[in-house]
Each structure stands twice: as structure tokens, then as C-alpha cells.
Amino acid sequence: MTGRSSPGLACALIAFEGTRVEGPIAHQVGDPRVAGVTLYGSINIESAEQTRSMTADLQRAANRPILIAVDQEGGQLTAAGPETTHFAGNMAIGAAGDEDLAFRVGAATGLELAALGINLNYAPVADIASRPYNPSLGIRSFGEDPAAVSRLTAAMVKGLQSSGVAATLKHFPGKGEAQVDPHLELPVLDLDLERLNRVEFAPFRAGIEAGARFVMIGHYGLPAITGDRRLPTSASSAVMQGVVRDQLGFEGVIVTDALDMGAFEGVALEEPLSAGCDLLLYGPAQAGTLPIAPRSSMLIGGGPSALPPRLESVLAWLAGFPQPEPSVIGSSEHAALAAVLAARSITLVRDDQRRLPFKLSSDCKVLAVMPQPTDLTPADTSSMVTPGLGAALRHRHPATDEITVGYSPTDAEISAVVAAAESHDVVVVGTIDANDAQKHLVRLLVGGGAGNERTLITVSLRTPYDLAGYPEAATHLAAYGIHPPTMTALVDALFGLTPISGHLPVAIPGLYPVGHGLMRTS
């Protein structure tokens, strides 16, 4: 079904606080203006058993099929709970460069979500990582080559939807060039039409051709399309109707990004609705609120028949999939797949002194150093991950000591690491989006002789760009994540237990191009 959305037939995906269906939410989901709910890990999810029970209760309370959505991107954003398989995420898939692997990860992710009773995933991220140090993208992207990102986006869409979970292409028109985080303020994308069609739109076009059921419209200024630097794309008919519908031919459901983001502040609900949006997405800061019919009565009651036809079509499609058994959640088969992805993503960027693979005597003393994982943006769940570099190294080499520093290590923490390095033969130091303090720490280790008398290995544990902040480091790897499968794969690569075959999906400014990667075998 094509054409402009009908005013009066738009609904909302609401949020609520709590881990059970009781009180207001039990009544709110039955409201005809509510198409479903979004679950947020921090306020709704305790365990797989609790989530499966809660989603069943939500469907019963609604007394009609509804959408139940979550952000399960993999990597730094895994909101469906600790028992789900923690796949390394898009940039790791980009480093492996394998469409079949992307499909398999998507299918496994979808299967686990479906087992939880979740039928809509806000994934895959189809944004191009064209600007290093983008404040809200990073490893959420497959990479910076539009052709590669397009292929992997399409494969992930097909994988997710093969398991009966609707995929969402986000964040249209593509946030790669954003210089500020839309959670905080409106980014303006000063890109011309030729560039947009050639780069930003390419993965969305591929995802639409692959059959994606949803497209999420982000909150960005896009003057080349709207003619207004202050108008969010989520409130523009030129974007939603003119580009997404007419130019790209999308016939599915258009949903906004979360409406509690700073970039949407001051915009009336009427604007995205009149512009052609099907669903309004309420963020966690709006938990407990219902869609309020604006003066123009674009949100109305009227029973289940008030649902947009596009949404009815998606719900009918979802009804054709049986719910998987809970045994698929965190299954051994999926754990093995996560291990394959992690192993194939590890990238050896530099090994000037041929320090790898390790050949260590039993009395060789190893020091592992990494920052405490923290949430660097609101679209992040890294703070829930326990630092694992030391444990992974100790599993292969018992004579391993470990120091965890703050994300911005203090002078005292830096001094303690430098002093400890003096009494160790091998130092493996990981950085996470290296800030000035992390860079200073690594440079002190290099300058203190750790790269000469001792073996110094540096690892970017998130985006590969970190090496540009300490280019003196002689042996450097990119790992693209901090979850246990990645830590195990990294250590196995260091010891030559698995081949190193990953390639950079993004360029490291001033150092290495896209596609660079040294190969190592045992």
C-alpha cells in the first residue's frame, strides 16, 4: 500500500516502568491509539523468564495483537537482557565482511527475541560510519563503505525477518555525518542530493529491497531536502513522503525515533503525523504517558480498526510465525556463532616488531589493562559488562595480573599502571574510544620502554580509531567489542590459537585505509 498516511490512523509505541503488567499499563495497551510498547533493558527486563511472561501478559491485556519492540543491535546496545546471546555487533560483522554471517547472526538474534515474545527489533543500523569520532554511532555501524554496508544491511534484515521479527532500518536519512548526539540536540547534515543518494541512502535502499518492514526516521536537520535547517526530518513530508515513500518505494511502516530526544524538543506531535509518519515512538523518559490527541484530532480512538493498514499488514505477517521455545535463548548453538563472529572480526592492524603470536614461558609475567566499561551515549549498555580482558588472558596464561582504570584514568591510576608495567614482561592495554587520559597512559607505556624491553600490545576495544591517538604503538589490534566472546577471541588470536583474518571496515585517519588488515596463522 503506497501513498500518504491517513490522518487519524497513526498510533504510538508507548513505554512503561516495571517488570510486570499491572496498574496503568494493563489498561493502556488496550487503548486503540496504542500500537504496542517498547521495552527498555534498564526499566523492564530482569530475566528471560520474566520477559517472556511479561510479553504474553501484554498481548493478553491488549486483547488484540500488538507490537513489542526492543533495541537489540548487538555490540554496545543489547537491551533484551543478560541471558540473550551477546553478538559482537555491526562493526565486527563489517570486519568479517561476510553476508552469510550477517544473515545467521540476524536469524539467531530474531529467534531469541521471538522466544521472549518480542516481535519488533530496532535494528539493523544502516548508517554509514563516514565521520570518525561520531558521538552516537561508532561500532553500531557496519563501516564506511556504502556498498559493503548495503550488502550487510540487507543480509541482517533477511536474517531477522526469517525468524518472525520485524526489522527496522535506522536512522534515516543516515547519521554518519552527525557532529552532535540527537539525544541532546538537533544535528544538521549539510549534504547535497548527489552525496545523499550515493552514500547515506544506499543501505536504506538495499534494506527496503530486502523487505524491511519498518524504517525509523531520525531527528536531523537536512536542508538539502527540507530547505529548513531547524526542521527535524521526523517532521518533514519531503523526507517521509517525498524520499522514503516516493523515491525509495518503501511500503512498510514509518516510525519516528524516540520523541524524548533533545533533537525533537519543541516539535508538536501533529508535525510527524501530518508529514506521513505511521507510528510515534515514546522514549523511556515518557514512560507512563499515553498518546494525547492533538487539537487536529490526528490521534483518535475507534477500536482496533483504527490501526493504519500498513500496521495491520505487519501484524498479520507476524501472526504467521510460531513462538520459539525459550531454550533457544543463549543456546550453545548461538554461543558458538557468537564465537565465530568474534574470531573472524579480530583485526591485526600493525605488528612492526613481529610480537605475535605469543610464545610465552610459564614464568612470563603478563599485565592486562583496560578501562571500566561505561555508557558513552544513551544508546549504550556497556556499563552492564564486566571488564574481561584480564580473565581471558589468565585463562590462557595463569601468570596474568589485571588493572582496571576509569574511563578517564586519573593521574594516580596512570602512575600505578606505569609502575606495574616495570615488573611485567608483557603488557596488553585496551582502550575504549580513547580520550586524552587513555592516550596519555598508552604513550607513557610506549615511552617507558614497554615497546622495547617488554612486549606492549595495544587493542582498540571499541572503534578502531584509537590508534590515531597513540601512533607510536608498534603492535595494535582492533577488537570491536568488550563482551566475553570478543575477549576470548582476542586472546586466542594473541596466542595463535585461531587465525587473524579481520579487515578494517573504516579507515584510521592518517594511518590505514578501509580494508587494511594483517593476516596471522598459528
C-alpha positions in Angstrom: 0.0 0.0 0.0 1.5 3.3 -1.0 0.5 6.9 -0.6 0.4 9.3 2.3 -0.7 8.0 5.8 -4.2 8.8 6.6 -4.6 11.4 9.4 -6.4 9.8 12.3 -4.8 6.4 11.6 -1.5 7.0 13.3 -0.6 5.3 16.6 2.1 5.2 19.2 4.5 2.8 20.8 4.4 3.6 24.4 6.9 2.9 27.3 6.3 2.0 30.9 8.2 1.4 34.1 8.1 -2.0 35.7 8.7 -5.7 35.0 5.1 -6.9 35.3 1.9 -6.0 33.6 -0.1 -4.4 36.3 -1.5 -1.0 37.2 -1.9 1.6 34.3 0.0 -0.3 31.7 -2.6 -3.2 31.8 -5.2 -0.7 30.7 -3.1 1.5 28.4 -2.2 -1.3 26.0 -5.9 -1.7 25.2 -6.2 1.9 24.1 -6.9 1.9 20.3 -4.3 4.7 19.9 -1.6 2.3 21.2 0.1 0.0 18.6 2.3 -1.6 21.2 5.2 -1.0 23.6 8.9 -0.6 23.6 10.9 -2.5 26.3 14.0 -0.9 27.8 16.5 -3.0 29.5 17.0 -0.7 32.4 13.3 -0.4 33.4 11.6 -3.5 32.0 13.8 -6.5 31.8 15.1 -8.7 34.6 15.4 -12.2 33.1 14.4 -14.2 30.1 11.6 -16.0 32.1 10.2 -12.7 33.4 10.3 -11.1 29.9 8.6 -14.0 28.2 5.9 -13.9 30.8 5.5 -10.1 30.7 5.2 -10.0 26.9 2.5 -12.7 27.0 0.6 -10.7 29.6 0.9 -7.5 27.5 -0.6 -9.3 24.5 -3.5 -10.6 26.7 -4.1 -7.2 28.3 -4.3 -5.6 24.8 -6.9 -8.2 23.7 -5.6 -7.8 20.2 -2.1 -8.3 18.5 0.3 -5.5 19.4 3.9 -4.8 18.7 6.5 -5.4 21.4 9.8 -3.8 20.5 13.4 -3.6 21.8 16.8 -2.3 20.8 18.9 -5.4 20.3 21.6 -4.2 17.9 24.4 -6.4 19.3 27.6 -4.9 20.4 27.3 -1.8 22.6 23.5 -1.8 22.6 21.9 -5.1 23.8 18.7 -4.2 25.6 17.0 -7.6 25.7 18.6 -8.9 28.8 21.8 -10.6 30.0 20.6 -14.1 29.1 20.4 -13.4 25.4 23.5 -14.1 23.2 25.8 -11.1 23.1 26.8 -10.9 19.5 29.7 -8.5 18.8 27.6 -6.1 16.7 27.6 -4.4 13.3 31.2 -3.2 13.0 32.5 -6.7 13.9 30.3 -8.1 11.1 31.8 -5.4 8.9 35.3 -6.5 9.8 34.4 -10.1 8.9 32.8 -8.9 5.7 30.5 -11.9 5.3 26.9 -11.6 4.3 26.1 -15.1 5.2 27.4 -14.5 8.7 25.3 -11.3 9.0 22.2 -13.3 8.0 23.0 -16.1 10.5 23.5 -13.5 13.3 20.3 -11.8 12.4 18.4 -15.0 12.3 19.7 -16.1 15.7 19.0 -12.7 17.2 15.5 -12.8 15.8 14.9 -16.3 17.1 15.9 -15.3 20.7 13.7 -12.1 20.6 10.7 -14.1 19.3 11.2 -16.6 22.1 11.0 -13.7 24.5 7.7 -12.5 22.9 9.4 -9.6 21.2 8.3 -9.1 17.5 10.0 -5.8 16.5 13.7 -5.1 16.7 15.0 -1.5 16.2 17.8 -2.9 14.0 19.8 -3.0 11.8 21.6 0.3 12.0 22.0 1.3 8.3 24.1 4.4 9.0 27.5 4.9 7.2 30.4 5.5 9.6 31.8 8.3 7.4 32.9 10.6 10.2 35.4 9.3 12.8 34.5 10.1 16.4 30.8 10.5 15.6 29.4 10.9 19.1 26.5 8.5 18.8 27.4 5.9 16.1 30.8 4.2 16.3 30.7 0.4 16.3 26.9 0.4 15.8 27.7 0.9 12.0 28.8 -1.9 9.7 31.5 0.5 8.3 32.1 3.4 5.9 31.9 1.7 2.5 28.4 2.2 1.2 28.4 -0.9 -0.9 29.6 -3.2 1.9 27.2 -1.6 4.4 24.3 -2.1 1.9 25.1 -5.8 1.5 25.3 -6.4 5.2 22.2 -4.4 6.0 20.2 -6.4 3.5 21.5 -9.7 4.9 20.7 -8.7 8.5 17.2 -7.7 7.5 16.6 -11.0 5.9 18.0 -12.9 8.9 15.9 -11.1 11.5 12.7 -11.5 9.5 13.3 -15.1 8.7 12.8 -15.7 12.5 9.5 -13.8 12.6 10.8 -10.5 14.0 10.3 -7.3 12.0 13.4 -5.4 11.1 13.8 -1.6 11.4 16.2 0.3 9.2 17.6 3.2 11.2 18.3 6.1 11.4 17.0 7.6 8.2 18.4 9.7 6.5 21.7 8.3 8.0 23.5 9.7 11.0 27.1 9.2 9.8 27.9 12.8 9.4 26.2 14.0 12.6 28.6 16.1 14.8 26.3 16.1 17.8 24.2 13.5 19.5 20.5 13.8 18.6 19.7 12.6 22.2 20.9 16.0 23.2 20.4 18.4 20.3 19.5 18.5 16.6 22.3 17.6 14.3 22.4 19.3 10.9 23.6 17.3 7.9 25.0 19.6 5.3 25.0 17.2 2.4 23.9 17.7 -1.1 21.5 15.4 -3.0 24.2 13.7 -5.0 26.0 12.7 -1.9 22.9 11.6 -0.1 21.8 9.3 -2.9 25.3 7.9 -3.4 26.2 7.3 0.3 23.6 7.8 3.0 20.6 6.4 1.2 22.3 3.4 -0.3 21.9 1.0 2.7 18.3 2.0 3.3 17.6 1.3 -0.4 19.2 -2.1 0.0 17.3 -2.8 3.2 14.0 -1.8 1.6 14.7 -4.1 -1.4 15.4 -6.9 1.1 11.9 -6.5 2.5 12.4 -4.5 5.7 9.1 -3.9 7.4 10.0 -0.7 9.3 12.0 2.4 8.6 12.9 4.7 11.6 13.1 8.4 10.8 15.7 10.1 12.9 15.7 13.7 14.1 18.2 15.5 11.9 18.2 18.8 10.0 18.5 18.0 6.3 18.3 21.4 4.4 19.1 19.8 1.0 15.7 18.0 1.2 13.6 20.2 3.6 15.0 23.6 2.9 15.0 24.3 6.7 18.0 23.6 8.9 15.8 23.6 12.0 13.1 21.2 10.9 13.7 17.6 12.0 13.5 15.0 9.3 11.0 13.3 11.6 8.6 16.2 10.9 9.1 16.6 7.2 6.8 15.3 4.5 9.5 16.0 1.9 11.6 13.3 3.7 9.0 10.8 4.6 6.6 11.1 1.6 9.0 12.5 -1.0 12.1 10.4 -0.3 11.2 7.3 1.7 7.8 6.6 0.0 8.1 8.1 -3.5 11.8 7.9 -4.2 12.8 4.7 -2.3 9.5 3.0 -2.8 9.0 1.9 0.9 5.6 0.5 1.5 6.0 -0.6 5.2 5.7 1.3 8.5 7.4 4.5 9.2 8.2 5.1 12.9 9.9 8.1 14.5 13.0 7.8 16.6 12.2 8.3 20.3 10.3 11.5 21.0 12.0 12.3 24.3 15.3 13.1 22.5 16.6 16.6 22.6 16.6 16.9 18.8 12.8 16.7 18.8 12.3 19.2 21.6 9.7 21.8 20.8 8.2 19.9 17.9 4.4 19.3 18.1 3.0 15.7 17.6 1.0 17.0 14.7 4.1 17.6 12.6 5.4 14.0 12.1 1.8 12.7 11.8 0.8 15.2 9.1 4.2 14.6 7.4 3.3 10.9 6.8 4.5 9.0 9.9 2.7 5.9 10.9 4.0 5.4 14.5 5.2 7.7 17.2 7.9 6.2 19.4 7.7 7.2 23.1 11.1 7.0 24.9 11.9 5.9 28.4 11.5 9.5 29.7 7.9 9.4 28.6 7.1 6.1 30.4 3.6 6.0 31.7 2.2 8.6 29.2 -0.4 7.9 26.6 -0.7 9.5 23.2 -2.7 12.7 23.7 -5.0 13.6 20.8 -3.8 16.9 19.5 -6.1 19.7 18.5 -6.3 18.4 14.9 -7.5 15.0 16.2 -4.9 13.1 14.3 -4.8 10.5 17.1 -8.2 9.2 17.7 -10.0 6.3 19.3 -12.3 3.9 17.5 -11.3 0.4 18.2 -8.8 -2.0 16.6 -10.0 -1.0 13.1 -8.3 2.4 13.6 -4.9 0.9 13.1 -3.1 2.0 10.0 -3.5 -0.5 7.2 0.3 -0.8 6.9 0.5 -1.8 10.6 -2.4 -4.3 10.2 -0.4 -5.9 7.4 2.7 -6.3 9.6 0.7 -7.7 12.5 -0.9 -10.3 10.2 2.5 -11.3 8.9 3.9 -11.7 12.4 0.9 -13.9 13.3 2.2 -16.5 10.9 5.3 -17.3 13.0 5.0 -19.7 16.0 6.8 -18.6 19.2 10.1 -20.5 19.6 10.8 -22.4 22.8 12.8 -20.5 25.5 15.7 -23.0 25.1 16.9 -21.0 22.1 17.8 -18.0 24.3 21.5 -18.1 24.9 21.7 -21.5 23.4 25.0 -23.3 22.8 24.5 -23.1 19.1 24.2 -19.3 19.3 27.1 -19.1 21.6 29.2 -20.9 19.0 28.0 -18.5 16.4 29.0 -15.5 18.6 32.4 -17.1 19.0 32.8 -17.4 15.2 31.8 -13.8 14.6 34.2 -12.5 17.3 37.1 -14.7 16.0 36.6 -13.6 12.4 36.4 -9.9 13.3 39.7 -9.5 15.2 41.9 -7.3 13.1 45.7 -7.1 13.3 46.3 -3.5 12.3 50.1 -3.4 13.0 52.8 -5.7 14.2 56.0 -3.9 13.3 58.2 -5.9 15.7 56.5 -9.3 14.9 55.4 -9.8 18.5 52.6 -12.1 17.5 51.7 -14.9 18.1 52.8 -15.1 21.7 55.2 -17.8 22.7 55.4 -17.3 26.4 57.2 -19.3 29.1 55.2 -20.3 32.1 57.0 -17.8 34.3 56.5 -14.9 31.9 54.5 -12.2 33.7 51.6 -10.6 31.8 49.7 -7.4 32.8 46.2 -6.7 31.4 44.9 -3.1 31.5 41.6 -1.8 30.3 39.1 1.0 31.2 36.0 0.3 33.2 33.2 0.0 30.6 30.7 2.8 30.8 27.7 4.1 28.8 29.2 6.7 26.5 25.8 7.6 25.0 22.2 7.0 25.9 22.3 4.3 23.1 24.7 2.2 25.1 24.5 -0.7 27.5 28.3 -1.1 28.0 28.1 -0.3 31.7 26.5 -3.7 32.3 29.6 -5.5 31.0 32.3 -6.7 33.5 35.8 -6.0 32.4 37.0 -9.2 30.9 40.5 -8.7 29.3 42.4 -9.9 32.4 40.2 -13.0 32.9 40.5 -14.0 29.3 44.3 -13.7 29.3 44.5 -15.5 32.7 42.6 -18.4 31.1 45.4 -18.9 28.6 48.3 -17.8 30.8 47.8 -18.0 34.6 50.7 -15.6 35.4 48.5 -12.6 34.5 47.8 -9.6 36.6 45.0 -7.1 35.9 44.4 -3.4 36.4 41.1 -1.8 35.6 41.2 2.0 35.3 38.4 4.6 35.0 37.2 5.6 31.5 39.2 8.8 32.1 42.0 7.4 34.2 43.3 9.7 36.9 47.0 10.6 37.3 47.2 8.2 40.2 45.7 5.3 38.1 48.1 6.1 35.3 51.1 6.1 37.6 50.0 2.8 39.1 49.8 1.2 35.6 53.2 2.6 34.5 54.8 1.3 37.7 53.2 -2.1 37.4 54.4 -2.4 33.8 58.0 -2.3 35.0 57.7 -5.7 36.7 55.9 -7.4 33.8 57.3 -8.9 30.6 54.1 -8.4 28.5 51.6 -5.6 28.8 48.3 -5.8 26.9 46.4 -2.5 27.2 42.9 -1.9 25.8 41.4 1.5 25.1 37.7 2.3 24.7 37.1 5.4 22.4 40.4 6.6 23.7 40.2 10.0 25.4 43.2 12.2 26.3 43.8 10.4 29.5 43.8 7.0 27.9 46.1 8.2 25.1 48.5 9.6 27.7 48.6 6.3 29.5 49.5 4.4 26.4 52.1 6.9 25.3 53.8 6.7 28.7 53.9 2.9 28.4 55.5 3.2 24.9 57.9 5.9 26.1 58.8 4.0 29.2 60.2 1.1 27.2 57.3 -1.3 27.2 57.7 -1.5 23.5 61.4 -2.4 23.7 62.4 -4.3 26.9 58.8 -5.6 27.2 56.2 -6.6 24.7 53.5 -4.0 24.5 50.2 -4.8 22.8 47.6 -2.1 22.3 44.0 -3.0 21.5 41.1 -0.7 20.5 38.2 -2.3 22.3 35.5 -0.3 20.6 36.2 1.9 17.5 39.5 1.2 15.6 40.3 4.9 15.5 42.1 4.8 18.9 45.5 4.0 17.2 45.5 7.6 15.7 45.8 8.8 19.3 48.9 6.8 20.1 50.5 6.1 16.7 53.8 5.1 18.3 52.4 1.8 19.4 54.1 -1.0 17.4 51.6 -3.8 17.7 47.9 -3.0 17.6 44.7 -4.9 17.1 41.1 -3.9 16.7 38.5 -6.0 18.6 35.2 -4.0 18.1 33.8 -5.0 21.5 34.1 -6.0 25.1 31.7 -8.9 25.6 33.2 -12.3 26.6 33.2 -13.9 23.1 35.3 -11.0 21.9 37.7 -11.1 24.8 38.2 -14.9 24.3 38.7 -14.4 20.5 41.2 -11.6 21.1 43.3 -13.7 23.5 43.1 -16.8 21.3 44.4 -14.6 18.4 47.2 -13.3 20.5 48.4 -16.8 21.3 48.0 -18.0 17.7 45.2 -20.4 18.6 43.0 -19.0 15.9 43.8 -17.3 12.6 43.6 -13.5 12.5 41.6 -12.6 9.4 39.6 -9.3 10.1 39.9 -6.2 8.0 39.2 -2.6 8.9 35.7 -1.6 7.9 36.7 2.0 8.5 39.8 4.0 7.8 42.1 5.1 10.7 42.7 8.7 9.9 46.2 9.4 8.6 47.3 5.7 9.1 45.4 2.9 7.4 42.6 2.7 4.7 39.4 0.7 4.7 40.2 -3.0 4.1 43.6 -3.0 5.8 44.4 -6.0 7.9 47.4 -8.2 8.5 46.9 -11.9 8.4 48.3 -14.3 11.0 48.0 -18.0 11.4 49.2 -20.3 14.3 
